[in-house]
Amino acid sequence: MKNNSSLINSLLANYKISTSFSNEEGIENNVALVLIGTLLLAVSSKIQVPFWPVPMTMQTFIVFIIGMSYGWKLAFSTLIAYLIEGALGFPVFAKGGGLLYLTGPTAGYLYGMTIAAGVLGYFSEKGYNKTYIKSFLALMIGTIIIFAMGIGYLGSIIGYDKALAGGLYPFIPSEFFKIGLAVILIPSINKYIKK
């Protein structure tokens, strides 16, 4: 990674660890970060937090953190690795794993999270992880990508009225909660590590 403005580069710079793709140490670090990211995604998909009107998982929150911390290449690679793990049958998705998840009704959300992670990583490399307003804008775009792809795919299967009623409207309050939490954390961490 040539751009050192991503949050993970700033964190790792304190420990003199390179996240470069061009040397052996950098590759090892990237593999470790990808595995940590996929582990966090798997755990976050399993845990349901009581919320109104439906319980929420913290999976999109973890996508926000990965995207705004890793930079676009590493964030996108992490989500691709997560999809591959799931396709191979590892139980990383909410109710297990397997190829059916990548073609089933919720597949659009998984693909949306992958694209959103890359887009958020791009924004992070452009400094959008440094201020609350820019972080909010980036996270809103990421959320729109996730739900547009999720609803688009789900709607093609069950109809768009049902997709909106079951796959978007109940999740709006929890998504704003997760965006708010990420907006508070990401610039705050960035400011702390820059001191």
Backbone as a chain_set.jsonl record, in Angstrom:
{"seq": "MKNNSSLINSLLANYKISTSFSNEEGIENNVALVLIGTLLLAVSSKIQVPFWPVPMTMQTFIVFIIGMSYGWKLAFSTLIAYLIEGALGFPVFAKGGGLLYLTGPTAGYLYGMTIAAGVLGYFSEKGYNKTYIKSFLALMIGTIIIFAMGIGYLGSIIGYDKALAGGLYPFIPSEFFKIGLAVILIPSINKYIKK", "coords": {"N": [[0.838, -1.175, 0.0], [0.694, 2.041, -0.968], [-0.283, 4.414, 0.018], [-0.264, 5.908, 3.102], [-2.353, 6.751, 4.714], [-4.394, 5.212, 5.669], [-6.137, 3.868, 8.451], [-5.197, 1.496, 9.631], [-2.56, 1.393, 8.758], [-1.537, 3.579, 10.132], [-1.871, 2.725, 12.779], [-0.208, 0.441, 12.802], [2.221, 1.557, 12.195], [3.287, 2.54, 14.532], [4.414, 0.326, 15.638], [6.372, -0.389, 13.964], [5.717, -2.056, 11.809], [5.317, -3.202, 8.591], [2.824, -2.807, 6.096], [3.08, -3.452, 3.508], [2.548, -4.881, 0.282], [4.663, -5.833, -1.041], [6.802, -7.177, 0.115], [8.001, -10.019, 2.045], [7.394, -9.839, 4.798], [5.387, -7.922, 4.75], [3.398, -9.301, 3.324], [2.826, -11.397, 5.096], [1.804, -9.909, 7.243], [-0.467, -8.825, 6.024], [-1.946, -11.146, 5.47], [-2.453, -11.971, 8.082], [-4.029, -9.802, 8.964], [-6.22, -10.041, 7.222], [-7.227, -12.53, 8.049], [-7.895, -11.935, 10.71], [-9.853, -10.024, 10.205], [-11.802, -11.599, 8.821], [-12.461, -13.373, 10.828], [-13.603, -11.626, 12.735], [-15.823, -10.779, 11.222], [-17.209, -13.23, 10.959], [-17.815, -13.852, 13.663], [-19.339, -11.587, 14.306], [-21.561, -11.982, 12.712], [-22.951, -13.968, 13.954], [-23.79, -13.144, 16.455], [-26.564, -11.779, 17.984], [-27.959, -8.702, 18.785], [-30.252, -7.287, 20.997], [-32.657, -5.122, 19.643], [-34.753, -2.484, 18.364], [-36.783, -2.325, 15.479], [-36.204, -4.98, 15.063], [-33.926, -7.625, 16.072], [-30.39, -6.955, 15.908], [-27.401, -7.701, 14.062], [-23.875, -7.209, 14.309], [-22.545, -7.127, 11.955], [-22.446, -5.399, 9.639], [-21.35, -3.209, 10.889], [-18.772, -4.143, 11.486], [-17.871, -4.392, 8.867], [-17.814, -1.669, 8.24], [-15.748, -0.832, 9.988], [-13.556, -2.369, 9.09], [-13.377, -1.471, 6.399], [-12.902, 1.319, 6.728], [-10.55, 1.232, 8.091], [-8.605, -0.468, 6.924], [-7.959, 0.321, 4.3], [-8.476, 0.306, 0.695], [-7.603, -1.993, -0.857], [-6.853, -4.018, 0.986], [-9.166, -4.169, 2.548], [-11.126, -4.928, 0.656], [-9.998, -7.368, -0.155], [-10.182, -8.774, 2.258], [-12.971, -9.099, 2.549], [-13.49, -10.608, 0.251], [-12.055, -12.919, 0.911], [-13.587, -13.719, 3.087], [-16.029, -14.392, 1.808], [-15.091, -16.524, 0.273], [-14.293, -18.32, 2.291], [-16.838, -18.856, 3.357], [-18.085, -19.995, 1.079], [-16.632, -22.326, 0.85], [-17.715, -23.778, 2.833], [-17.183, -23.233, 5.494], [-18.5, -22.233, 8.63], [-19.192, -19.312, 8.538], [-21.147, -17.503, 7.963], [-24.372, -16.124, 8.953], [-26.085, -18.349, 9.488], [-24.501, -20.574, 9.028], [-22.62, -22.062, 6.385], [-21.555, -22.441, 2.95], [-22.136, -22.914, -0.605], [-24.751, -22.207, -1.278], [-25.396, -19.914, 0.128], [-24.233, -17.931, -1.367], [-25.823, -17.664, -3.533], [-28.344, -17.551, -2.621], [-31.28, -15.875, -1.162], [-30.205, -13.782, 0.424], [-27.792, -13.175, -0.691], [-27.142, -10.858, -2.138], [-26.702, -8.912, -0.171], [-24.304, -9.816, 0.933], [-22.54, -9.52, -1.247], [-22.837, -6.804, -1.573], [-21.711, -5.88, 0.836], [-19.074, -6.545, 0.339], [-18.341, -4.919, -1.871], [-18.864, -2.447, -0.662], [-16.943, -2.429, 1.409], [-14.551, -2.134, -0.053], [-15.04, 0.371, -1.266], [-15.32, 2.009, 1.016], [-12.757, 1.688, 2.013], [-11.327, 3.014, 0.027], [-12.278, 5.641, 0.442], [-11.23, 5.98, 2.998], [-8.497, 6.01, 2.476], [-8.387, 8.427, 1.235], [-8.604, 10.144, 3.311], [-11.02, 10.283, 4.661], [-11.49, 9.104, 7.065], [-10.745, 10.746, 9.053], [-12.306, 12.864, 9.964], [-15.452, 13.575, 11.571], [-17.684, 14.297, 10.008], [-16.928, 13.668, 7.339], [-16.47, 10.942, 7.705], [-19.061, 10.109, 8.334], [-20.388, 10.662, 5.891], [-19.02, 8.892, 4.142], [-19.659, 6.415, 5.336], [-22.428, 6.416, 5.058], [-22.636, 6.205, 2.273], [-21.456, 3.687, 1.952], [-23.359, 2.122, 3.33], [-25.621, 2.533, 1.735], [-24.765, 1.249, -0.596], [-24.58, -1.434, 0.319], [-27.288, -1.999, 1.004], [-28.632, -1.365, -1.358], [-27.657, -3.266, -3.17], [-28.375, -5.561, -1.786], [-31.236, -5.367, -1.525], [-31.836, -5.099, -4.213], [-31.126, -7.626, -5.271], [-32.6, -9.409, -3.618], [-35.175, -8.44, -4.117], [-35.501, -9.184, -6.778], [-36.07, -11.797, -6.478], [-38.217, -12.15, -4.603], [-39.894, -10.036, -5.044], [-40.1, -6.474, -5.1], [-41.561, -4.88, -3.277], [-41.976, -6.598, -1.075], [-39.309, -7.12, -0.496], [-38.332, -4.612, 0.309], [-39.984, -4.217, 2.555], [-39.258, -6.358, 4.218], [-36.469, -6.485, 4.107], [-35.256, -4.002, 4.333], [-36.671, -1.716, 5.621], [-37.127, -2.567, 8.408], [-34.533, -2.528, 9.329], [-33.432, -0.018, 9.288], [-33.332, 1.699, 11.691], [-31.364, 0.302, 13.268], [-29.151, 0.36, 11.556], [-28.565, 3.09, 11.433], [-27.798, 3.414, 14.074], [-25.437, 1.83, 14.111], [-23.903, 3.184, 12.211], [-23.635, 5.649, 13.536], [-22.18, 4.83, 15.808], [-19.804, 3.932, 14.576], [-18.981, 6.334, 13.386], [-18.355, 7.823, 15.618], [-16.245, 6.32, 16.686], [-14.188, 5.877, 14.659], [-12.89, 8.401, 13.65], [-12.051, 9.271, 16.168], [-10.263, 7.294, 17.07], [-8.382, 7.598, 15.065], [-7.471, 10.229, 15.583], [-6.35, 9.81, 18.095], [-4.213, 8.011, 17.607], [-2.592, 9.57, 16.059], [-1.402, 11.331, 17.752]], "CA": [[0.0, 0.0, 0.0], [1.53, 3.223, -1.07], [-0.868, 5.494, 0.787], [-0.198, 5.585, 4.515], [-3.367, 7.446, 5.479], [-5.392, 4.317, 6.227], [-6.03, 3.764, 9.895], [-4.378, 0.344, 10.011], [-1.153, 1.777, 8.562], [-1.168, 4.461, 11.231], [-1.73, 1.904, 13.98], [0.926, -0.447, 12.696], [3.447, 2.345, 12.107], [3.832, 2.664, 15.881], [5.115, -0.905, 15.967], [7.319, -0.599, 12.877], [5.268, -3.176, 10.992], [4.948, -2.743, 7.25], [1.689, -3.487, 5.472], [3.358, -3.48, 2.073], [2.326, -6.139, -0.408], [5.831, -6.129, -1.872], [7.828, -7.975, 0.776], [7.472, -11.177, 2.77], [6.807, -9.385, 6.056], [4.128, -7.258, 4.421], [2.417, -10.325, 2.951], [2.434, -12.069, 6.338], [0.942, -8.993, 7.988], [-1.748, -8.734, 5.332], [-2.67, -12.4, 5.702], [-2.932, -11.914, 9.465], [-5.127, -8.832, 9.034], [-7.368, -10.629, 6.532], [-7.781, -13.566, 8.921], [-8.539, -11.248, 11.839], [-11.076, -9.427, 9.673], [-12.817, -12.622, 8.545], [-12.899, -13.88, 12.13], [-14.529, -10.626, 13.288], [-17.054, -10.85, 10.434], [-17.911, -14.466, 11.312], [-18.366, -13.703, 15.016], [-20.383, -10.552, 14.299], [-22.766, -12.483, 12.036], [-23.608, -14.939, 14.838], [-24.285, -12.522, 17.686], [-27.696, -10.876, 17.786], [-28.119, -7.721, 19.842], [-31.647, -6.82, 21.012], [-32.844, -3.773, 19.115], [-36.089, -2.28, 17.827], [-37.874, -3.284, 15.639], [-35.705, -6.354, 14.941], [-32.561, -7.749, 16.602], [-29.368, -6.626, 14.91], [-26.043, -8.224, 14.179], [-22.919, -6.118, 14.146], [-21.758, -7.45, 10.771], [-22.159, -4.214, 8.825], [-20.448, -2.381, 11.689], [-17.425, -4.664, 11.259], [-17.523, -3.98, 7.495], [-17.44, -0.253, 8.34], [-14.449, -0.72, 10.646], [-12.548, -2.914, 8.167], [-13.242, -0.566, 5.263], [-12.326, 2.607, 7.111], [-9.258, 1.009, 8.738], [-7.639, -1.23, 6.144], [-7.671, 0.791, 2.949], [-9.369, -0.409, -0.215], [-7.122, -3.306, -1.301], [-6.907, -4.97, 2.087], [-10.571, -4.327, 2.938], [-11.781, -5.721, -0.384], [-9.423, -8.713, -0.057], [-10.734, -9.404, 3.451], [-14.343, -9.528, 2.275], [-13.412, -11.715, -0.722], [-11.641, -14.095, 1.687], [-14.767, -14.105, 3.877], [-16.939, -15.085, 0.905], [-14.468, -17.81, -0.088], [-14.446, -19.189, 3.463], [-18.231, -19.297, 3.396], [-18.348, -20.873, -0.063], [-15.988, -23.607, 1.132], [-18.493, -24.475, 3.849], [-16.904, -22.806, 6.86], [-19.728, -21.607, 9.147], [-18.891, -17.902, 8.796], [-22.349, -16.69, 7.758], [-25.283, -16.12, 10.098], [-26.615, -19.684, 9.797], [-23.652, -21.632, 8.506], [-21.787, -21.76, 5.238], [-21.859, -23.214, 1.751], [-22.377, -22.169, -1.84], [-26.125, -21.699, -1.36], [-25.427, -18.548, 0.651], [-23.776, -17.001, -2.396], [-26.865, -17.558, -4.555], [-29.631, -17.471, -1.93], [-31.941, -14.565, -1.109], [-29.403, -12.733, 1.088], [-26.484, -13.062, -1.356], [-26.907, -9.47, -2.531], [-26.116, -8.196, 0.967], [-22.899, -10.236, 1.037], [-21.798, -8.851, -2.326], [-22.864, -5.375, -1.249], [-20.711, -5.631, 1.882], [-17.754, -6.653, -0.279], [-18.119, -3.677, -2.628], [-18.837, -1.34, 0.307], [-15.648, -2.436, 2.104], [-13.576, -1.536, -0.962], [-15.351, 1.8, -1.419], [-14.967, 2.66, 2.277], [-11.296, 1.71, 2.06], [-10.903, 4.104, -0.857], [-12.532, 6.894, 1.173], [-10.291, 6.067, 4.11], [-7.206, 6.423, 1.928], [-8.519, 9.846, 0.878], [-8.676, 10.924, 4.543], [-12.385, 10.373, 5.185], [-11.536, 8.536, 8.41], [-10.15, 11.714, 9.972], [-13.3, 13.789, 10.526], [-16.759, 12.971, 11.821], [-18.595, 14.551, 8.883], [-16.501, 12.861, 6.199], [-16.724, 9.538, 8.049], [-20.502, 9.894, 8.196], [-20.708, 10.607, 4.461], [-18.485, 7.641, 3.589], [-20.43, 5.298, 5.876], [-23.754, 6.44, 4.419], [-22.462, 5.648, 0.929], [-21.256, 2.251, 2.14], [-24.647, 1.528, 3.707], [-26.476, 2.557, 0.537], [-24.277, 0.18, -1.48], [-24.976, -2.726, 0.891], [-28.734, -2.222, 0.918], [-29.065, -1.327, -2.762], [-27.367, -4.573, -3.753], [-29.179, -6.56, -1.069], [-32.639, -5.229, -1.924], [-31.902, -5.369, -5.648], [-31.105, -9.07, -5.502], [-33.748, -10.001, -2.923], [-36.383, -8.028, -4.835], [-35.627, -9.963, -8.015], [-36.542, -13.132, -6.099], [-39.514, -12.146, -3.906], [-40.627, -8.809, -5.352], [-39.446, -5.335, -4.438], [-42.332, -4.427, -2.109], [-41.648, -7.5, 0.033], [-37.891, -6.945, -0.175], [-38.218, -3.377, 1.098], [-40.672, -4.409, 3.833], [-38.548, -7.312, 5.06], [-35.013, -6.412, 4.025], [-34.718, -2.654, 4.516], [-37.341, -0.868, 6.614], [-36.885, -2.92, 9.817], [-33.121, -2.405, 9.681], [-32.99, 1.379, 9.235], [-32.86, 2.209, 12.999], [-30.109, -0.317, 13.712], [-28.052, 0.821, 10.701], [-28.17, 4.428, 11.895], [-27.064, 3.211, 15.326], [-24.092, 1.34, 13.783], [-23.188, 4.295, 11.561], [-23.29, 6.602, 14.596], [-21.104, 4.251, 16.609], [-18.587, 3.955, 13.759], [-18.577, 7.738, 13.207], [-17.715, 8.243, 16.874], [-15.002, 5.582, 16.928], [-13.129, 5.922, 13.644], [-12.051, 9.611, 13.748], [-11.467, 9.357, 17.507], [-9.082, 6.43, 17.061], [-7.412, 8.236, 14.168], [-6.881, 11.359, 16.305], [-5.549, 9.281, 19.195], [-2.953, 7.42, 17.152], [-1.763, 10.603, 15.417], [-0.763, 12.162, 18.782]], "C": [[0.877, 1.229, 0.0], [1.023, 4.349, -0.178], [-0.906, 5.113, 2.257], [-1.262, 6.284, 5.34], [-4.421, 6.505, 6.033], [-5.091, 4.103, 7.705], [-5.121, 2.613, 10.313], [-2.896, 0.65, 9.807], [-0.678, 2.67, 9.694], [-0.966, 3.676, 12.519], [-0.462, 1.073, 13.937], [2.247, 0.302, 12.608], [4.1, 2.504, 13.475], [4.665, 1.449, 16.277], [6.115, -1.301, 14.887], [6.99, -1.859, 12.074], [4.818, -2.616, 9.653], [3.723, -3.498, 6.768], [1.854, -3.51, 3.961], [3.062, -4.854, 1.502], [3.61, -6.636, -1.084], [6.926, -6.922, -1.162], [7.18, -9.056, 1.624], [6.789, -10.763, 4.067], [5.463, -8.717, 5.814], [3.04, -8.251, 4.057], [1.926, -11.051, 4.191], [1.496, -11.189, 7.158], [-0.435, -8.901, 7.351], [-2.582, -9.985, 5.523], [-3.248, -12.41, 7.12], [-4.122, -10.959, 9.596], [-6.384, -9.348, 8.345], [-8.03, -11.672, 7.426], [-8.474, -12.967, 10.144], [-9.867, -10.653, 11.375], [-12.165, -10.457, 9.417], [-13.333, -13.249, 9.839], [-13.905, -12.921, 12.767], [-15.865, -10.642, 12.547], [-17.875, -12.082, 10.807], [-18.572, -14.347, 12.683], [-19.515, -12.7, 15.014], [-21.66, -11.015, 13.615], [-23.571, -13.41, 12.935], [-24.285, -14.291, 16.043], [-25.417, -11.567, 17.35], [-27.861, -9.996, 19.022], [-29.58, -7.279, 19.833], [-31.741, -5.37, 20.538], [-34.265, -3.683, 18.577], [-35.994, -1.851, 16.371], [-37.439, -4.733, 15.485], [-34.316, -6.426, 15.581], [-31.537, -7.451, 15.506], [-28.119, -7.453, 15.155], [-25.116, -7.035, 13.951], [-22.071, -6.302, 12.888], [-21.45, -6.222, 9.907], [-21.252, -3.241, 9.575], [-19.002, -2.829, 11.484], [-16.961, -4.336, 9.838], [-17.091, -2.517, 7.496], [-16.03, -0.112, 8.901], [-13.335, -1.227, 9.721], [-12.307, -1.945, 7.02], [-12.519, 0.717, 5.62], [-10.964, 2.467, 7.789], [-8.206, 0.432, 7.804], [-7.19, -0.554, 4.859], [-8.35, -0.139, 1.959], [-8.886, -1.799, -0.593], [-7.285, -4.359, -0.211], [-8.345, -5.211, 2.537], [-11.308, -5.212, 1.937], [-11.292, -7.169, -0.33], [-9.984, -9.469, 1.145], [-12.145, -9.909, 3.202], [-14.382, -10.644, 1.238], [-13.03, -13.002, 0.014], [-12.805, -14.624, 2.524], [-15.768, -14.875, 3.019], [-16.382, -16.453, 0.505], [-14.579, -18.8, 1.079], [-15.863, -19.742, 3.553], [-18.572, -20.267, 2.285], [-17.749, -22.26, 0.152], [-16.699, -24.385, 2.245], [-18.157, -24.126, 5.281], [-18.124, -22.043, 7.382], [-19.54, -20.131, 9.517], [-20.108, -16.988, 8.616], [-23.307, -16.884, 8.933], [-25.772, -17.52, 10.476], [-25.79, -20.795, 9.167], [-22.766, -21.178, 7.376], [-22.206, -22.616, 4.065], [-22.18, -22.32, 0.572], [-23.785, -21.583, -1.927], [-26.248, -20.272, -0.826], [-25.072, -17.523, -0.42], [-24.746, -16.887, -3.565], [-28.247, -17.411, -3.934], [-30.146, -16.052, -1.829], [-31.108, -13.442, -0.495], [-28.042, -12.522, 0.429], [-26.154, -11.623, -1.742], [-26.299, -8.641, -1.414], [-24.634, -8.545, 1.12], [-22.045, -9.555, -0.027], [-21.749, -7.339, -2.095], [-21.844, -5.016, -0.181], [-19.3, -5.662, 1.299], [-17.41, -5.379, -1.05], [-17.995, -2.49, -1.671], [-17.503, -1.275, 1.041], [-14.572, -1.799, 1.236], [-13.781, -0.042, -1.122], [-14.984, 2.557, -0.148], [-13.45, 2.735, 2.442], [-10.719, 2.81, 1.196], [-11.1, 5.452, -0.161], [-11.552, 7.064, 2.326], [-8.917, 6.517, 3.636], [-7.215, 7.883, 1.495], [-8.718, 10.724, 2.114], [-10.067, 11.054, 5.142], [-12.525, 9.749, 6.568], [-11.03, 9.525, 9.463], [-11.154, 12.67, 10.598], [-14.639, 13.089, 10.655], [-17.685, 13.133, 10.617], [-18.217, 13.704, 7.677], [-16.717, 11.372, 6.472], [-18.202, 9.209, 7.878], [-20.896, 9.77, 6.721], [-20.242, 9.301, 3.832], [-19.316, 6.447, 4.054], [-21.847, 5.262, 5.314], [-23.674, 5.856, 3.012], [-22.268, 4.136, 1.009], [-22.556, 1.528, 2.47], [-25.591, 1.472, 2.517], [-26.057, 1.448, -0.433], [-24.751, -1.182, -0.982], [-26.461, -2.985, 0.661], [-29.248, -2.155, -0.518], [-28.821, -2.687, -3.422], [-28.209, -5.664, -3.098], [-30.631, -6.55, -1.501], [-32.802, -5.531, -3.411], [-31.973, -6.858, -5.937], [-32.32, -9.749, -4.869], [-35.049, -9.686, -3.649], [-36.587, -8.8, -6.125], [-36.156, -11.367, -7.739], [-37.962, -13.085, -5.533], [-40.381, -10.94, -4.242], [-40.104, -7.659, -4.515], [-40.229, -4.797, -3.254], [-42.008, -5.277, -0.887], [-40.195, -7.331, 0.456], [-37.677, -5.694, 0.674], [-38.818, -3.563, 2.487], [-39.891, -5.327, 4.768], [-37.049, -7.13, 5.125], [-34.415, -5.036, 4.177], [-35.36, -1.931, 5.689], [-37.068, -1.276, 8.063], [-35.449, -2.666, 10.277], [-32.611, -0.962, 9.689], [-32.547, 1.898, 10.607], [-31.527, 1.61, 13.433], [-28.928, 0.119, 12.848], [-27.607, 2.226, 11.106], [-27.409, 4.353, 13.212], [-25.62, 2.799, 15.025], [-23.267, 2.415, 13.078], [-22.734, 5.301, 12.609], [-22.133, 6.111, 15.448], [-19.777, 4.287, 15.847], [-18.071, 5.377, 13.573], [-17.891, 8.258, 14.465], [-16.34, 7.6, 17.013], [-13.886, 5.881, 15.939], [-12.298, 7.206, 13.705], [-11.382, 9.753, 15.115], [-10.204, 8.507, 17.601], [-7.989, 7.064, 16.211], [-6.713, 9.399, 14.861], [-5.951, 10.876, 17.409], [-4.203, 8.771, 18.693], [-2.051, 8.43, 16.463], [-1.041, 11.462, 16.444], [0.676, 11.765, 19.002]], "O": [[1.708, 1.413, 0.889], [1.812, 5.149, 0.325], [-1.512, 4.106, 2.623], [-1.104, 6.406, 6.554], [-5.277, 6.944, 6.801], [-3.94, 4.153, 8.139], [-4.351, 2.753, 11.263], [-2.062, 0.213, 10.601], [0.451, 2.535, 10.164], [-0.017, 3.922, 13.263], [0.276, 1.005, 14.92], [3.294, -0.266, 12.918], [5.324, 2.593, 13.574], [5.524, 1.539, 17.154], [6.641, -2.414, 14.896], [7.881, -2.626, 11.709], [4.033, -1.67, 9.596], [3.598, -4.699, 7.006], [0.871, -3.581, 3.224], [3.294, -5.871, 2.155], [3.636, -7.737, -1.635], [7.903, -7.305, -1.805], [5.979, -9.022, 1.891], [5.722, -11.279, 4.399], [4.515, -8.915, 6.574], [1.883, -8.069, 4.436], [0.727, -11.297, 4.325], [0.506, -11.674, 7.704], [-1.45, -8.897, 8.048], [-3.794, -9.9, 5.716], [-4.395, -12.808, 7.328], [-5.106, -11.277, 10.264], [-7.493, -9.119, 8.827], [-9.255, -11.698, 7.548], [-9.527, -13.448, 10.559], [-10.88, -10.764, 12.066], [-13.326, -10.226, 9.755], [-14.506, -13.612, 9.933], [-14.938, -13.351, 13.279], [-16.921, -10.531, 13.169], [-19.094, -11.995, 10.956], [-19.741, -14.694, 12.848], [-20.546, -12.933, 15.644], [-22.736, -10.495, 13.907], [-24.762, -13.614, 12.696], [-25.247, -14.835, 16.586], [-25.256, -10.659, 16.535], [-27.898, -10.483, 20.152], [-30.106, -6.929, 18.776], [-30.989, -4.507, 20.99], [-34.91, -4.709, 18.359], [-35.131, -1.028, 16.068], [-38.232, -5.636, 15.751], [-33.604, -5.423, 15.633], [-31.797, -7.672, 14.323], [-27.817, -7.85, 16.281], [-25.537, -5.988, 13.46], [-21.002, -5.704, 12.766], [-20.307, -6.032, 9.491], [-20.468, -2.524, 8.954], [-18.108, -1.997, 11.325], [-15.787, -4.036, 9.627], [-16.118, -2.156, 6.835], [-15.213, 0.634, 8.363], [-12.293, -0.584, 9.589], [-11.16, -1.63, 6.702], [-11.624, 1.154, 4.896], [-10.292, 3.468, 8.036], [-7.036, 0.806, 7.885], [-6.098, -0.854, 4.375], [-8.757, -1.243, 2.32], [-9.701, -2.721, -0.645], [-7.792, -5.452, -0.459], [-8.706, -6.34, 2.871], [-12.026, -6.134, 2.323], [-12.093, -8.096, -0.448], [-10.234, -10.671, 1.06], [-12.484, -11.024, 3.599], [-15.222, -11.539, 1.332], [-13.615, -14.056, -0.234], [-12.983, -15.836, 2.653], [-16.297, -15.899, 3.453], [-17.129, -17.427, 0.413], [-14.916, -19.968, 0.882], [-16.067, -20.932, 3.793], [-19.269, -21.255, 2.514], [-18.302, -23.256, -0.314], [-16.323, -25.515, 2.557], [-18.774, -24.659, 6.203], [-18.724, -21.274, 6.631], [-19.709, -19.751, 10.675], [-20.1, -15.84, 9.06], [-23.066, -17.72, 9.804], [-25.863, -17.841, 11.661], [-26.328, -21.844, 8.812], [-22.229, -20.071, 7.388], [-23.12, -23.432, 4.182], [-22.457, -21.131, 0.726], [-23.987, -20.563, -2.587], [-27.103, -19.51, -1.277], [-25.547, -16.388, -0.388], [-24.52, -16.102, -4.486], [-29.222, -17.171, -4.647], [-29.525, -15.124, -2.347], [-31.282, -12.277, -0.852], [-27.222, -11.762, 0.945], [-24.993, -11.219, -1.675], [-25.473, -7.765, -1.669], [-23.811, -7.674, 1.403], [-20.952, -9.07, 0.265], [-20.748, -6.685, -2.386], [-21.185, -3.979, -0.268], [-18.433, -4.895, 1.719], [-16.319, -4.829, -0.898], [-17.129, -1.633, -1.846], [-16.981, -0.184, 1.274], [-13.766, -1.01, 1.728], [-12.82, 0.728, -1.115], [-14.397, 3.637, -0.223], [-12.923, 3.726, 2.948], [-9.746, 3.464, 1.573], [-10.207, 6.299, -0.169], [-11.097, 8.175, 2.598], [-8.25, 7.306, 4.305], [-6.158, 8.507, 1.4], [-8.974, 11.921, 1.984], [-10.27, 11.863, 6.047], [-13.585, 9.86, 7.184], [-10.902, 9.171, 10.635], [-10.884, 13.234, 11.659], [-14.925, 12.13, 9.938], [-18.393, 12.195, 10.251], [-19.083, 13.086, 7.058], [-17.104, 10.625, 5.574], [-18.553, 8.158, 7.343], [-21.653, 8.872, 6.352], [-20.983, 8.674, 3.075], [-19.641, 5.567, 3.257], [-22.405, 4.183, 5.116], [-24.552, 5.094, 2.606], [-22.851, 3.391, 0.222], [-22.821, 0.446, 1.946], [-26.283, 0.475, 2.316], [-26.91, 0.786, -1.023], [-25.261, -1.99, -1.758], [-26.848, -4.052, 0.184], [-30.218, -2.836, -0.85], [-29.678, -3.195, -4.145], [-28.695, -6.575, -3.769], [-31.2, -7.598, -1.809], [-33.787, -6.146, -3.821], [-32.783, -7.302, -6.75], [-32.986, -10.564, -5.506], [-35.918, -10.547, -3.785], [-37.724, -9.046, -6.527], [-36.633, -12.047, -8.647], [-38.815, -13.88, -5.929], [-41.507, -10.844, -3.755], [-39.712, -7.843, -3.363], [-39.625, -4.3, -2.304], [-41.791, -4.75, 0.204], [-39.886, -7.393, 1.646], [-36.924, -5.722, 1.647], [-38.239, -3.125, 3.481], [-39.865, -5.1, 5.977], [-36.413, -7.566, 6.084], [-33.192, -4.893, 4.155], [-34.675, -1.57, 6.646], [-36.798, -0.402, 8.888], [-35.181, -2.596, 11.476], [-31.464, -0.72, 10.062], [-31.472, 2.492, 10.696], [-30.654, 2.331, 13.915], [-27.812, 0.238, 13.354], [-26.412, 2.52, 11.122], [-26.485, 5.132, 13.444], [-24.684, 3.347, 15.608], [-22.068, 2.54, 13.324], [-21.591, 5.756, 12.585], [-21.219, 6.87, 15.772], [-18.744, 4.636, 16.417], [-16.861, 5.607, 13.598], [-16.949, 9.047, 14.38], [-15.38, 8.259, 17.413], [-12.749, 6.115, 16.348], [-11.075, 7.109, 13.805], [-10.278, 10.289, 15.216], [-9.193, 8.949, 18.147], [-6.817, 7.067, 16.589], [-5.496, 9.547, 14.745], [-4.89, 11.459, 17.635], [-3.166, 9.066, 19.288], [-0.859, 8.173, 16.298], [-0.162, 12.243, 16.08], [1.361, 12.361, 19.833]]}, "num_chains": 1, "name": "protein.A"}
